[in-house]
Amino acid sequence: MRLLFVCLGNICRSPTAEAVMRHKLQLAGLAGQVQVDSAGTAAWHVGKAPDPRTCAAAEQRGYRLHDLRARPVREADFGQFELILAMDRDNLRQLQQLRPREATAELDLFLRRGGLREHEVPDPYYGGAEGFERVLDMVELACDRLIEQLREGL
């Protein structure tokens, strides 16, 4: 299984989901069976590390994001990944517009696929530290639930 997490700039939400999922897959013994990456629908931050506030919040919980670099969604992603998960409806719409006709990837909202009642991960970029903590809470729970689903399907 190959998963791609997508947000707007690929410096807050999607790299958080990538790092949390990698960590949790390792703990679950599934790291070799599931590949994870992240990307953004906008190319503003290409090549940049995640936002320092994102890294700080994640590091407090044992997740390392410092090695990740922002990249845009590419047309090839729609054939290389089985599941592309958007952080919010705007990014899901953008993915639907970018998706080639022959694409095989399934598109969905990350939190909806993770079984959460709330379907959008809020963008913490313009807020304070509490926004980054809230994103981590949501991402951790959705990753746990997604791993349960993956166990059933692998």
C-alpha positions as CSV (number, residue, x, y, z in Angstrom):
1,M,0.0,0.0,0.0
2,R,1.2,3.5,-0.8
3,L,-0.3,6.6,0.9
4,L,0.1,10.2,0.0
5,F,-1.0,12.9,2.5
6,V,-1.8,16.3,0.9
7,C,-2.3,19.8,2.3
8,L,-1.8,23.2,0.7
9,G,1.9,24.0,1.2
10,N,3.3,20.7,2.5
11,I,4.9,22.4,5.5
12,C,2.4,21.8,8.4
13,R,-0.4,19.3,8.1
14,S,0.7,16.8,5.5
15,P,4.3,16.4,6.7
16,T,2.9,15.9,10.2
17,A,0.7,13.1,8.9
18,E,3.6,11.6,7.1
19,A,5.9,11.5,10.1
20,V,3.2,10.3,12.5
21,M,2.1,7.6,10.1
22,R,5.7,6.4,9.5
23,H,6.3,6.3,13.3
24,K,3.1,4.4,14.0
25,L,3.6,2.0,11.1
26,Q,7.0,1.2,12.5
27,L,5.5,0.5,16.0
28,A,2.8,-1.7,14.4
29,G,5.3,-3.7,12.4
30,L,3.9,-2.5,9.1
31,A,6.6,-0.2,7.9
32,G,7.8,-2.5,5.2
33,Q,4.3,-3.0,3.8
34,V,3.1,0.6,3.6
35,Q,4.9,3.5,1.9
36,V,4.1,7.0,3.0
37,D,4.8,10.4,1.5
38,S,3.4,14.0,1.6
39,A,2.9,16.8,-0.9
40,G,1.2,20.1,-1.4
41,T,-1.3,21.4,-3.9
42,A,0.6,24.8,-4.0
43,A,4.3,25.1,-4.8
44,W,5.1,28.0,-2.5
45,H,7.5,26.1,-0.2
46,V,9.1,23.5,-2.6
47,G,12.3,22.2,-1.1
48,K,11.7,23.8,2.3
49,A,11.6,22.0,5.7
50,P,8.3,21.9,7.6
51,D,7.3,25.0,9.6
52,P,9.5,25.2,12.7
53,R,6.3,25.3,14.9
54,T,5.2,22.1,13.3
55,C,8.6,20.5,14.0
56,A,8.6,21.7,17.6
57,A,5.2,20.4,18.4
58,A,5.9,17.0,16.7
59,E,9.2,16.6,18.4
60,Q,7.6,17.0,21.8
61,R,5.7,13.9,21.0
62,G,8.6,12.0,19.6
63,Y,8.1,12.6,15.8
64,R,10.9,13.9,13.6
65,L,10.0,16.1,10.6
66,H,13.3,17.9,10.1
67,D,14.4,15.7,7.2
68,L,11.2,16.2,5.2
69,R,11.1,18.7,2.3
70,A,8.0,20.2,0.7
71,R,7.1,19.1,-2.7
72,P,4.1,19.7,-5.0
73,V,1.6,17.0,-6.0
74,R,2.8,15.6,-9.4
75,E,0.7,14.0,-12.1
76,A,2.7,10.7,-11.5
77,D,1.4,10.6,-7.9
78,F,-2.0,9.6,-9.1
79,G,-0.6,6.4,-10.5
80,Q,2.1,5.7,-7.9
81,F,-0.1,5.9,-4.8
82,E,-3.2,3.8,-4.1
83,L,-4.6,6.3,-1.7
84,I,-4.2,10.1,-1.7
85,L,-5.6,11.7,1.5
86,A,-6.4,15.5,1.6
87,M,-6.4,17.4,4.8
88,D,-9.4,19.5,3.8
89,R,-12.1,19.9,1.2
90,D,-10.3,22.6,-0.7
91,N,-7.3,20.4,-1.2
92,L,-9.5,17.5,-2.1
93,R,-11.2,19.6,-4.8
94,Q,-7.8,20.7,-6.1
95,L,-6.7,17.0,-6.3
96,Q,-9.8,16.1,-8.2
97,Q,-9.0,18.8,-10.7
98,L,-5.4,17.7,-11.0
99,R,-6.2,14.0,-11.3
100,P,-5.6,12.6,-14.8
101,R,-8.4,10.5,-16.4
102,E,-6.4,7.3,-16.3
103,A,-5.4,7.8,-12.6
104,T,-5.8,4.7,-10.3
105,A,-5.4,6.5,-7.0
106,E,-8.4,6.8,-4.7
107,L,-8.9,10.3,-3.3
108,D,-10.5,11.0,0.1
109,L,-10.3,13.3,3.1
110,F,-7.8,12.0,5.6
111,L,-10.0,12.4,8.7
112,R,-13.1,10.9,7.0
113,R,-11.0,7.9,6.0
114,G,-9.6,7.7,9.5
115,G,-13.2,7.5,10.9
116,L,-13.3,10.8,12.7
117,R,-16.5,12.8,13.0
118,E,-14.7,16.0,12.0
119,H,-13.6,15.7,8.4
120,E,-11.1,18.6,8.0
121,V,-7.7,19.1,9.6
122,P,-7.6,22.9,10.3
123,D,-4.6,24.8,8.9
124,P,-2.5,25.9,12.0
125,Y,-0.2,28.2,9.9
126,Y,-1.8,31.5,11.0
127,G,-2.5,30.6,14.6
128,G,-0.7,29.9,17.8
129,A,0.9,26.8,19.3
130,E,-2.5,25.3,20.3
131,G,-3.4,24.9,16.6
132,F,-0.3,22.7,16.0
133,E,-1.2,20.6,19.1
134,R,-4.8,20.2,17.8
135,V,-3.5,19.0,14.4
136,L,-1.3,16.5,16.1
137,D,-4.2,15.2,18.2
138,M,-6.3,14.7,15.1
139,V,-3.5,13.2,13.0
140,E,-2.6,10.7,15.7
141,L,-6.1,9.4,16.1
142,A,-6.7,9.2,12.4
143,C,-3.4,7.4,11.8
144,D,-4.3,4.9,14.5
145,R,-7.6,4.2,12.9
146,L,-6.2,4.1,9.5
147,I,-3.6,1.5,10.6
148,E,-6.4,-0.7,12.0
149,Q,-8.1,-0.5,8.5
150,L,-4.8,-1.3,6.8
151,R,-4.2,-4.4,9.0
152,E,-7.6,-5.7,7.8
153,G,-6.7,-5.1,4.2
154,L,-3.1,-6.2,4.1
